Amino acid sequence: MRVVASERVDASSGQNLSLLWQRKWFIAAVVLGATIFSGVLLSLVTPVYTAEALVALNTRPGQIVQTGLSTPPSPPTAATVQTEMDILRSRELAAQVVDELGLREDPEFNVSLREQGWLSRQGERVGVWILGAWESAAAQLGFQWGTPAEPGARGDRELGRTIERVMDRLDVGTDAESLVIRVKFAAESPRKAANVANAFADIYVRNQIRNKFEEVERATGWIVQQIAALRGELAEDADTLAAFREKNQLAPNNDPSLLAAQELVALTAQISMVEKERVDAESALAETRRLLARGAGGAMDLIGTSPVLQVLRAKEADVRAQIADLSTRYKEAHPRLAALREQLTALQAEMDAEVAQGVQALTARVAQARSREQALRARMREVTQAASATNRTFTEVRLRERDIEAKNALLSSFLARYNEIANRMEIEKPDARIASLAVPPVEPSHPKPLLFLGIAFTGSLGLGMSLVLLLERFRAGFLNTRQVKEELGLPTVGIVPVMRGLPRQGGLADHVLQKPRSVYSEAIRSAQLSVLNAAVQSGSRRILVTSSVPGEGKTAFAISLARSLANNGYRTLLVDFDFRRPSVARRLGLPPEPGLADFLRQEAPIEDVIRVDEATGLNVAPAGARANQDPLRLLNSHLMSSSLNAFMEGYEVVIVDSPPTMVASDSALLARGCDAALYVVEWDKTPRHAVLAGVEYLQSMGGKVAGVILSKVNFNKQKQHTDYVDFCFRYEDYYTK
């Protein structure tokens, strides 16, 4: 059949889609099997139901009436929400839930209550036996194995594992920027899941109320104790003060120390004034001495505080100015300059004398201030000593009265705090509330049948498609002409379908004649047209037919092609050069001897070798009965090349059947003496690397491979590979069976 060119727009995608469609039943089987298996697994999995309760943190103040003694609570922050979530996840809260709902007696959470299977029981027995044997051996050796278990230790471990399983089923979370906490719990029973979720929320809220009341009770108890103690102390202090007044004959409003106190106040004020004067005088004296210590220049700083010094300083500045002016006009020894310098010296002496007088005045001022201060302090000591005896008694009275007043103030504050706490106990509310109770869920949260089966269906569909593409990728043989072109660089000049149920002798050779309109015959004619076209265009009249390995249909194709040519009136010679396994004569029912081997041994003339196929008039040169005896020497003989040239005389086409390329080197020798070679490849079987090696071998030896013949093609399977054969043989009913 003629090879037609096909458009390759998005060929790879189209081929994959076509392949998947052709293998749809395989994919469907994978999907169905995986889905059924998933359904069985789903039926074996115990469903788990998740119930959800909502706990809202209060954002409103908890007090209806503000007492003024406490600040309102601040709104919850993100850290507060996280803290409350951690409390809900705490082991202590889980233990309370386990205890309240009796989950320790539930086999779902207490694994030790579950019924063990036979394998588990046997494993436990073996473990106990091994442990007993080990302990016995250790005891005999004098070692102590482990420590004796304390009473109740096993029960504590059992309770701990139960609490851990409950905590594993708990999920506490919240949405972003939300003050509502979601409390989710998963259990095998919908009602149980709802009950446990509600128990977590309820116990959490109750714990808040209980903790607040416990805190209030602790504060109230402490305040009551303080109030009782203060009242007792006040009563005792009042009695003691009354007895002290009576003993010292002191009236409540009589205070003889008042005058002494007034005088002491006046003396204190005078001492403060005198002390300030002394400090000021001492500071001025110290500053003056510091300036004097700096030298003459420093003494001039007193000008700002002494009028005389200011006048002298002005005169000094004037004299210095005159000296500076005359120094520019006269020499240093000039009389006027000398007089001015004497005047400057006199002024400086007066200034030093004035400074000394100022220091003496400051010293006298300091001494006077100290004397006054000492006198006032002496008077104050006298007044204090005189009033101390009188004041000692009244001071004791005042101290005791102040102590009583302080305790009364403290008692008043405790009473106010007690009243505030008592009012808060009546209106106290928790910082959280249950916003929504959990209800038994209708659908299980795990596994979700639709989701599980959907994933199984999707995954198995992808697996089936991947398997189809993967298996197709790693198929060893050639499947279509595109692969032949891409990997070998050769055209496919013929597609020969597989033919089953035909006798080995005659078989395909007779089928061409008996059913000329069959698919097989049409395929042979397609190859025939390619051979004739090559003969016309390039003069290729000697056609070698070979393959990679035996059993690919090489000889059957050569016979069918030669018979078809002869039957169509072309002078054709079929030469069997497959000396190792000759079969042409046997298949055509011709005598094998004498043959080409006899001719090459010069035991028979060429005329005796050539026979005629009576059905088609095809001339046949069989290999001979003894052709497999040293075939390589026969093919290398001097008669070999001349015989091929001699065969061309009187024939339009010579078909040469040669051995496979991968089992013998004969085909390479024959290829050099032929015009072209047709390479027969069994469809979907012959490994591609073997075909490539055979083609490259022929080409390296000088052979010209004109094209490839795909043999034994299963057209029903070929349709899935999107080749032109799919279109050519899709309507195979058009041909005669």
Secondary structure by P-SEA (a helix, b strand, c coil): cbbbbbbbcaaaaaaaaaaaaaaaaaaaaaaaaaaaaaaaaaaabbbbbbbbbbbbcccccccccccccccccccccaaaaaaaaaaaacaaaaaaaaaaaccccccccccccccccaaaaaaaaaaaaaaaaaaaaaaaaccccccccccaaaaaaaaaaaaaaaaaabbbbbcccccbbbbbbbcccaaaaaaaaaaaaaaaaaaaaaaaaaaaaaaaaaaaaaaaaaaaaaaaaaaaaaaaaaaaccccccccaaaaaaaaaaaaaaaaaaaaaaaaaaaaaaaaaaaaaaccccccccccccaaaaaaaaaaaaaaaaaaaaaaccccccaaaaaaaaaaaaaaaaaaaaaaaaaaaaaaaaaaaaaaaaaaaaaaaaaaaaacccaaaaaaaaaaaaaaaaaaaaaaaaaaaaaaaaaaaacccccccccbbbccccccccccaaaaaaaaaaaaaaaaaaaaaaaaaaccccccaaaaaaacccccccccccccccccccaaaaaaaaccccaaaaaaaaaaaaaaaaaaaccccbbbbcccccccaaaaaaaaaaaaaaaaccbbbbbccccccccccccccccccccaaaaaaccccccccccccccccbbbbccccccccaaaaaaaccaaaaaaaaaaccccbbbbbbccccccaaaaaaaaaccbbbbbbccccccaaaaaaaaaaaaaabbbbcccccccccccccccccccccccccccccccc
